[in-house]
Amino acid sequence: MRTLCSSTLIGEAMLIMFAGLVAMKLTDVGTGTIWAVSAAAIALCVLLCGVITRPGAVQVGWALQAAVLASGLVLPTMYAFGVVFGGLWWCSVHYGRKIDVLKAQRAAAEAEAAPVAA
């Protein structure tokens, strides 16, 4: 799960950076406000990459997805990107957990099949 979720979060961090650049030109929101919010969201994306396997991290990721979707109030294009990254986040969590279970089953089977050294 860690690899899939981290990949999604890094992609999202880049999206937020580019959206901040676009929002500076297309909205009346102050530059300082745009970059303060964008920097906080980017930092959260990067920090979540490191703690994604800890309890509550996936829920924080969902809150981040909601915030990206809500940023459509400032930059309407972000509604579409929020839906896309929300779907990617769901896939990353859902299939990442399935992969983790399969890896654990395979490791257990290999450990069971390995000859015992005497």
WOLINZI-V236619 format. One record per pair of residues at least 12 apart in sequence whose ideal C-beta (glycine too) atoms are under 8 Angstrom apart, sorted by the first residue. I is the first residue (numbers start at 1). J is the second residue. D is the distance in whole Angstrom. If there is no record, write none. Layout:
BEGIN
i: <I I>
j: <J J>
d: <D D>
END
This chain:
BEGIN
i: <1 1 1 1 1 1 1 1 2 2 2 3 4 4 4 4 4 4 5 5 5 5 5 5 5 5 5 6 6 7 8 8 8 8 9 9 9 9 9 9 10 10 10 11 11 12 12 12 12 13 13 13 13 15 15 15 16 16 16 16 16 17 17 19 19 19 19 19 19 20 20 20 22 22 23 23 23 26 27 27 29 41 41 41 44 44 45 48 48 48 58 61 61 62 65 65 65 65 68 68 68 68 69 69 69 70>
j: <52 53 92 93 96 97 99 100 52 53 96 96 91 92 93 95 96 99 48 49 52 58 61 89 92 93 96 49 52 92 85 88 89 92 45 46 48 49 52 61 45 46 49 85 88 45 64 68 85 41 42 45 46 68 81 85 38 41 42 45 68 38 42 38 71 75 77 78 81 34 35 38 75 77 38 74 75 75 74 75 74 64 67 68 60 64 64 60 61 64 93 89 93 89 82 85 86 89 81 82 85 86 82 83 86 82>
d: <7 7 7 7 3 5 7 5 5 6 7 7 7 4 8 7 4 8 8 8 5 8 7 7 5 6 6 4 6 7 7 5 6 5 4 7 5 5 8 7 7 8 7 8 8 5 7 7 5 8 5 4 6 8 6 7 5 5 5 7 7 7 6 7 7 6 8 6 7 5 6 4 6 8 8 6 5 7 6 6 6 7 7 7 7 6 7 6 6 7 6 6 8 7 7 6 5 5 7 5 6 8 3 7 6 8>
END
